[in-house]
Amino acid sequence: MSATRFRRVSVRWLSMLCVSLLLFSLMPPAAQAIDPIELSDPALQQRYRDLSHELRCMQCQNQSIADSPVGLAGDLRREVRELLEAGKSDAEIREHMRERYGDFILFRPQWSARNAWLWVTPLLLLLLGVVVAWRVIRQRVALEVTDQFVAEDSRERRADQ
């Protein structure tokens, strides 16, 4: 590579690097938190954080209300804060939200007759898989034994002829 071509490539890379750094420095900083609510009592603040991570955003459906930027999640966070400040326990707040929005709002749903299949189905599928694997292994072992007898029988016939 000639010296002039090398300088052109170096200048090009250096200019692209400078433009990238300039654009990066002009970008606004990322939001530090969606929920800036700070409660006066540290224990109450910790309970608030724990509860807001346990409740599902009804609009986003795959995020907790603590992580969701939508307005509904903000309303739910405000409601949790008000219930905490009113002296409600964590269980009472979860039950209030579950009564109002259904079991779906809880990331860890409670055992009930309505959702029993959610808890039992994985165990049944695991048991079914173990039974199927056991039967397949038994059949393959039986085939190996049969194959050995067929091989020995064919060897004996060849030897007799």
C-alpha positions as CSV (number, residue, x, y, z in Angstrom):
1,M,0.0,0.0,0.0
2,S,1.4,3.3,-1.0
3,A,2.1,6.0,1.6
4,T,-0.5,8.5,0.2
5,R,-3.2,5.8,0.1
6,F,-2.4,4.9,3.7
7,R,-2.7,8.5,4.8
8,R,-6.1,8.9,3.0
9,V,-7.4,5.7,4.7
10,S,-6.1,7.0,8.1
11,V,-7.6,10.4,7.6
12,R,-10.9,8.8,6.6
13,W,-11.0,6.6,9.7
14,L,-10.0,9.5,12.0
15,S,-12.7,11.7,10.6
16,M,-15.3,9.0,11.0
17,L,-14.2,8.5,14.6
18,C,-14.4,12.2,15.3
19,V,-17.9,12.5,13.8
20,S,-19.1,9.5,15.8
21,L,-17.7,10.9,19.1
22,L,-19.3,14.2,18.4
23,L,-22.7,12.6,17.7
24,F,-22.4,10.4,20.8
25,S,-21.6,13.4,23.0
26,L,-24.7,15.3,21.6
27,M,-27.1,12.5,22.4
28,P,-29.3,13.0,25.4
29,P,-28.5,10.8,28.4
30,A,-30.6,7.8,28.9
31,A,-33.4,8.0,31.5
32,Q,-32.1,6.7,34.8
33,A,-35.5,5.5,36.1
34,I,-39.0,5.3,34.9
35,D,-40.3,5.6,38.4
36,P,-38.8,8.5,40.3
37,I,-41.1,8.1,43.4
38,E,-39.2,8.3,46.6
39,L,-40.9,7.5,49.9
40,S,-39.9,9.0,53.2
41,D,-39.4,5.7,55.0
42,P,-36.6,3.4,53.6
43,A,-38.5,0.2,54.6
44,L,-41.6,1.5,52.9
45,Q,-39.5,2.4,49.8
46,Q,-38.2,-1.1,49.7
47,R,-41.7,-2.6,50.0
48,Y,-42.8,-0.3,47.2
49,R,-40.0,-1.4,44.9
50,D,-40.7,-5.1,45.6
51,L,-44.4,-4.7,45.0
52,S,-43.9,-2.7,41.8
53,H,-41.7,-5.5,40.4
54,E,-44.2,-8.2,41.3
55,L,-47.2,-6.6,39.5
56,R,-47.6,-6.9,35.7
57,C,-48.4,-3.9,33.5
58,M,-51.8,-4.6,32.0
59,Q,-50.9,-2.8,28.8
60,C,-47.4,-4.1,28.2
61,Q,-48.1,-7.5,29.6
62,N,-44.5,-8.6,29.7
63,Q,-43.1,-5.9,32.0
64,S,-43.6,-5.1,35.6
65,I,-45.2,-1.8,36.5
66,A,-41.8,-0.6,37.7
67,D,-40.3,-1.1,34.2
68,S,-43.2,0.1,32.1
69,P,-43.2,3.6,30.7
70,V,-46.9,3.7,29.8
71,G,-49.5,5.8,31.7
72,L,-51.5,2.9,33.1
73,A,-48.4,1.6,34.8
74,G,-47.8,5.1,36.3
75,D,-51.4,5.0,37.6
76,L,-50.8,1.5,39.1
77,R,-47.6,2.7,40.8
78,R,-49.4,5.7,42.2
79,E,-52.1,3.4,43.5
80,V,-49.5,1.0,45.1
81,R,-47.9,4.0,46.8
82,E,-51.2,5.3,48.1
83,L,-52.1,1.9,49.5
84,L,-48.7,1.6,51.2
85,E,-49.0,5.0,52.7
86,A,-52.5,4.1,54.0
87,G,-50.9,1.3,56.0
88,K,-51.9,-1.7,53.9
89,S,-49.8,-4.9,54.1
90,D,-48.1,-6.4,51.0
91,A,-50.7,-9.2,51.0
92,E,-53.6,-6.8,51.2
93,I,-52.2,-4.8,48.3
94,R,-51.7,-7.9,46.1
95,E,-55.2,-9.0,46.9
96,H,-56.6,-5.6,46.1
97,M,-54.9,-5.5,42.8
98,R,-55.9,-9.2,42.0
99,E,-59.5,-8.4,42.8
100,R,-59.5,-5.3,40.6
101,Y,-57.5,-6.6,37.6
102,G,-57.6,-10.4,37.9
103,D,-54.9,-13.1,38.5
104,F,-53.0,-11.9,35.4
105,I,-51.6,-8.8,37.2
106,L,-49.5,-11.1,39.5
107,F,-46.2,-12.4,38.0
108,R,-46.4,-15.2,40.5
109,P,-50.0,-16.3,40.5
110,Q,-51.5,-18.1,43.6
111,W,-52.7,-21.6,43.5
112,S,-56.4,-21.8,42.7
113,A,-58.8,-24.2,41.0
114,R,-58.9,-21.9,37.9
115,N,-55.1,-22.0,37.4
116,A,-54.3,-25.5,38.7
117,W,-53.6,-26.8,35.2
118,L,-50.8,-24.3,35.0
119,W,-49.1,-25.9,37.9
120,V,-49.9,-29.5,37.2
121,T,-49.3,-29.7,33.4
122,P,-45.5,-29.4,33.5
123,L,-45.3,-32.2,36.0
124,L,-47.6,-34.4,33.9
125,L,-45.6,-33.7,30.8
126,L,-42.4,-34.6,32.6
127,L,-43.9,-37.8,33.9
128,L,-45.1,-38.7,30.4
129,G,-41.7,-38.0,29.0
130,V,-40.1,-40.4,31.6
131,V,-42.6,-43.1,30.7
132,V,-42.0,-42.7,27.0
133,A,-38.2,-42.8,27.4
134,W,-38.4,-45.9,29.6
135,R,-40.6,-47.7,27.1
136,V,-38.3,-46.8,24.2
137,I,-35.2,-47.9,26.1
138,R,-36.9,-51.2,26.9
139,Q,-37.8,-51.8,23.3
140,R,-34.3,-51.1,22.1
141,V,-32.8,-53.4,24.6
142,A,-35.2,-56.2,23.5
143,L,-34.2,-55.5,19.8
144,E,-30.5,-55.8,20.6
145,V,-31.1,-59.2,22.3
146,T,-33.1,-60.4,19.3
147,D,-30.5,-59.1,16.9
148,Q,-27.8,-61.0,18.8
149,F,-29.7,-64.2,18.6
150,V,-30.4,-63.7,14.9
151,A,-26.7,-63.0,14.3
152,E,-25.6,-66.1,16.2
153,D,-28.2,-68.3,14.4
154,S,-27.1,-67.1,11.0
155,R,-23.4,-67.8,12.0
156,E,-24.3,-71.3,13.1
157,R,-26.2,-72.0,9.8
158,R,-23.2,-70.8,7.8
159,A,-20.9,-73.0,9.8
160,D,-23.2,-76.0,9.2
161,Q,-23.2,-75.5,5.4
